[in-house]
Every structure is written in C-alpha cells, then in structure tokens.
Amino acid sequence: MPDLISDVRVGIDVGGTKTHIRAALGSTVIADRVYSSEGWHPGDFRRAAAFLADLIGQTLPPATTVSAVAVGAHGCDSERDCAGVRAELERLLPVPCLVLNDAELLIPAVGLSAGVGLVAGTGSVAVGRNRSGEPVYIGGWGWLFGDEGSAPGLLREAVRASLGARDRGEPQDLLTDLLLRSFEVAEVTDLPEAMAADSGASVWGRRAPLVFDALQQGSALAEAVVEDAAGALAQLVVRMAARDVAVDDVVVAGGVILNQPPLFDSFVRQLGAALPDTRVHPLDTAPVHGALRLTERLAVT
C-alpha cells in the first residue's frame, strides 16, 4: 500500500488549447503535467469542475491528499463564472479552491502582488483588480468582434487595411500580395468571402505571421497594422487605470506579443507615452507557477 502524501497544493492553468497542472509538497514539485484542454467548458460549471477534478486525479500519485487548489481558467471572464466553477470544485474535492481568469496568474507568476496581466496570443485581454479587490476585465471580446493585437485580430485588421488602401486608390502593398497568395484569391475584394469560408480564431491566427513577414520586407501597410495593434493593447492598460486598477506593473504574455519584437517594442513605447511610470514585465516563467503561488495563501487561510 503506498504511503500517504498529505498537504499537497495544486495549481492549474487552463488555456484555450492546453492545460498545465503542477502539484507541490512544501517547496518540492511532485507532479507537472500538460494535457489538452479539449472538454473544458467554463460556461457549464459542473462540467468544468469535473474536468479539473479528473485531471487532478490523473496527475497526483496514489494516496495523495490535497490541501488547496488554485485555477487560472480561460473563458472564466466574470466573477460569476469564477464563483460558479469554484463552488462546484469545492463540492467535488472538497478543499479550499480559488478560480480566476487565466490572465490573473501572470502577476503572481513573476512574484508581484498587484498589477495588470495582459495576454496577446490566440486572443487578447487585460485583467486586474481595482482598489476594492474586484476583478476588472477589459478586452477579450473574441476574434470576430475584438481581440486587437491577437493573432486572428492582426489578420483581420490586415485585410481591413488592404481593403481600405484599395478604396483610396493606393498601389497594391506587399502585405496585400501575401494575403492574396495565402487565401489563393486574385482580387482584394475576394478576401472577405475567403475569410468567411475559412474562419475561426486558430484558422485566422495561423496566418498572422505573414503580417510580420511583410513588415520585415518593408511593407508600410503592415507597419501601420502592427502599430495600431500595439496601440490597442496599450489602451487596454490605459482603460485599466481609468477603472481604478493599479497599473504600476504590467505582466505581458502570449505567443504573439512575446515572439514578435516589433509588436512588443511598439506596445512598450506607446504605453510609456501614455503611462510613463508603468513597468512592463515580459512573462519569463510558466503561468501555472502563479497558480501554485496562489495556493500558498489558500493553505494558510
């Protein structure tokens, strides 16, 4: 019979495509696994809690007792969502649990206690807490209506810019050439229909690198698209300040903004012009580290 392992803390980062779970006994990590997020449905609280509880059961060694669980969850975009999943998870386990939006893991992940978490990857959103401790979510409208600065948002705005240039009678830009080639159409006016026939956040997002390819080759249109995207991301933080959220520190994560220096550099420059005292921290560790840090507070209380 295996020895009992007690007081294990569990942190979980549920992303749009993958879920990272890490468990620790004291300061020692005893399990660290990554799973697919297929089956994650945050709008169905019972189903979401069962998804999390099943992953914990799969990950931990036999005869393990859990003392606290903290979850940063993609799609938990309101206090109601977070409270609903938390209540169901505590019913299943039952131990003290905390459920937050996944962007809220960024601040504790880098060792800070307050600030704004900004994500620009498959989507874009800024999350923080106002001075009363209430969560504030700005952006995150989804690839169809918003998510400026995200991968699908960049692709969408690149097509809009190409259509606008055509209406102004400007010579066809390299960015437009790359878009036509990628969608296998001959005319700029064919792009909207081609995009509608091949739509979705991940589908559009896969084409986003062509914006940066065009920028690197001197496209003025691509430069404008990237500048506008960076400005939109900076405005998410500016709006946070207007909502009584401390913006002294902003932790930035997401595959697009961290892997594309032109976007990151423009964001830092434009944010600095608007909020000169704000410090920007690129995320340099896994967000699940933030979830595990949050369990320390739960275990104490």
N, C-alpha and C positions, 0 to 999 in steps of 0.2 A: 504494500500500500504506500503510495507516495507521501512524502512529508507535506504537512500543511504549510502553505505560504500565505501569510497574513499581511494586512495593511498595504496592499498593492494599489497604487494610484494609476489611473488610466487616462490618457489624453488622446483625443481623436480629431483629425482634420478631415472633414468630408468635403471634397471638391466636386466639381462638375463631372470629372471623368475618373478620378481615383480617390480612394480613402486611405489615409495613413493613420495607423494606430500604434501607440507606444505605451508601454507599461513599465513602471519603476517601483522598486522596493527601496525606500530611502533614496539615496543618490545613485543607485545601480539600476540601469535599464535591463529588464529581464525579458522583454519581448518588443520587437519592432517589425511590423509587417505592413505591406501595401496591398490593397485589394481594389477591385473595380468598384465604382460607385453605382453600377447597374443595380436597380432595385431600391435606390434611395428616392423616397417620395416625401419631401418635408411637409406637403400640404395634408397628408394623412398621418396624423400624429401617432396613432397606434402602430401603423406600418413602419414609420420612421424609427420609432423606439425599438421595435422588434429587430429591424435591420442592425441597429447599433448593438443591441444585446447579443444578437447572434455572432457578430464579429468579435465581441469581447470573449464570448465562449470559445470561438475557434482559435483565438490568439493566445490566451493565457494558458499556462501549464495546468495540469490537473491539480485538484485540491488547492485552488487559489481563492482567497477571499479579497474582495475589492473594498477599499475604504472611501474612494472618491472618483468621480468621472467628470471630465470637462470636455465639451464638444464644441468645435467651431464648424458650423454647417452651412454649406452652400444652399441657398434657397430659403433659409430662415431669415427673412427680410423684415420682420416686425417683432415687437415684444410679444405679441400674441402667439406667433409661430414658435418662438423660442420657449415660452412658458408651456405651451401645449406639448411639445416634444419632451421637455424636461419632466413634466408631471407623469407622462406615460413611461418614461425611462425609469424614474424613481419607483414607480409601481412594479416594474418588472424586476428590478435588481435586489432589494431596494437599498440604496446608499445615497449620500448627498451627491447631486448632479448639477451641472451648470451647462446650459446650452446657449450659444451665441452665434451670430453670423460669423462665417469663417474669416472675414477681414479683421475681426476683433482679436484674432490670435496674433496679429503682427506686432502689436505694441509689446505684449509680454514676451514674445519670442526674442526680441532684442534687449530684454531686460528693463524696459521702461514701464511706468505705471499709468501714464496718461499720454494722449496724443491722438492722431488720426491714422487709421490704416487705409491705404489706397491700393487698390488692385486694378491692373490693366493687363488683361490676358484674353481669355475667351469672352469675358465681359469686363465692365469697369464699374467701380463703386467706391465710395468713400464712407467709412464708418467711424464713429467716435461716440463719446459720451459728453453730454452737457454738464454744467457745473452742479446740476441736481442729480447727476448719476443716471439720467435717462438716455437710452440709445438714440442716436441720430443717424439716419441712413440717407445719403444723397447720391443720386445716380442709380445705376443698376436697373434701368428700365428695360433692358433686354436688347437683343441685336436688331430687332425690327424698328424700334422707336428711339433708341438711345445708345448707351454704352459707347459714347465717343472715346476715342483713344484705345479701344479694344481692337482685337484682330478683325472681327467682322465689321466693326464700326469704321475702321480705316478703309476697308474695301468698299463699303457702301459710299463713304464720302469721296473716295477716288472716282467712282463712277459719276457721282453728282458733279464733281469738279470737271470731269471730261465733258459732260453734257452742257454745263454752263459755258465752258470755253467754246464749244461748238456754236452755241447760241450767240456768243459775242463775235463770232466770225474769226476767231483766232486760228493760227496754223495748228495742225494736229501735233500734240505733245507726245514725247516718248512714253509717258505714263499711259496715255490712251492707246498707243500702239501695243503695249504689253497687255492691257486689259482685253483688247480685241483678240489678240493671239490666245490668251488664256481661255476666253469664253468661246473661241472659234466662231466669231461673227465678223462681218465685213464693215458694218457701219456703227457709229457711236449710238445712234438711236435704237439699235438692236440690243444694246446692253441690258436695259431694264427687263425686257422679256426673258433674256437668257438668265439673268439673276433670279427672277421669279421661278423659273423652271428648275433651278439648281440652288435652292435656298436652304438656310439653316445656319446657326452660329458656327458650327465646326466647318461646314462646307465653304462658307464665305471666308472664314478665318484662315483657311489653308492657303488662300490666295493673297493674304495681306503682305507677305514678303515682297511681292512684286512692286509695292509702293516704295519700299526702301531700295530695291534694285534700281528703280527709276531715279530715285533721289541721288543715289551714288553716281549715276551716269549723267547727272546734271539737269534733271527734269525740274523746271520751275513749278509745274503743276503739283508734282509730288512734294516739293518743298513746302508749298502752301498747305497741302493736306496735312502734312506732319506738324507744321506749326499750329494749325488750327486744332488738331487733336491734342497737342501738348497744352494749348491754351484752355481747352475744355476740361482737361484733367486738373489743371491749376485752379480753375474756377470751382471745382468740387470742394477743394480745400478752403477757398475764399468763402464759399457759402457756409462751410462748417463754422468758420469764425463768426459769421453773422448769426449763427444759431447757438451762440454761447458755448461753443466747444473750444477747449484749449488746443491751439494749433502750433505750439512751440516746437513740437516734433511730429514729423510725418514719416511713417514707415511705408516704403513702396515695394510692392511685389507684383508678380505676374510675368508671364513669359514674354509679352510684347515689350513692355517698358524696360525690363531688365536686360533683354537681349538685343535691343535696338538703341544704341547710344544716341543717335540723332533725336529720338523721341524723348529719352530720359534727359538729355542735356537741355533741350528746349523747355521741357517741363520745369526743371530746376531754375532756369533763367527767368521764365515767366512768373513762376511762383515767387521768386526772390524779388521781382519788381513789385508784386502786389503785397507780399508779406515778408519784408526783409529780415525779420527776426526768426523766421521759421527755419528749422533744421531738417534736412531731408536725409533719411537713412535707407539705403537700399537693403532689402532683406538679405541676410547672408547666412541664414540657417533655416531649417525646415519649420513651417508654421506649427506643426504638431508639438514642437518644443514649447511654444506659447501655451498650448492646451495643457501640457504636463505641468508647466509652472502655475497655471491657474488652479490645478488640483491641490497645490500646497495650501492655498487659502481655505479651500473646502475642508481639507483634512484637519486643519487647525480648529475651524469652527464646528 
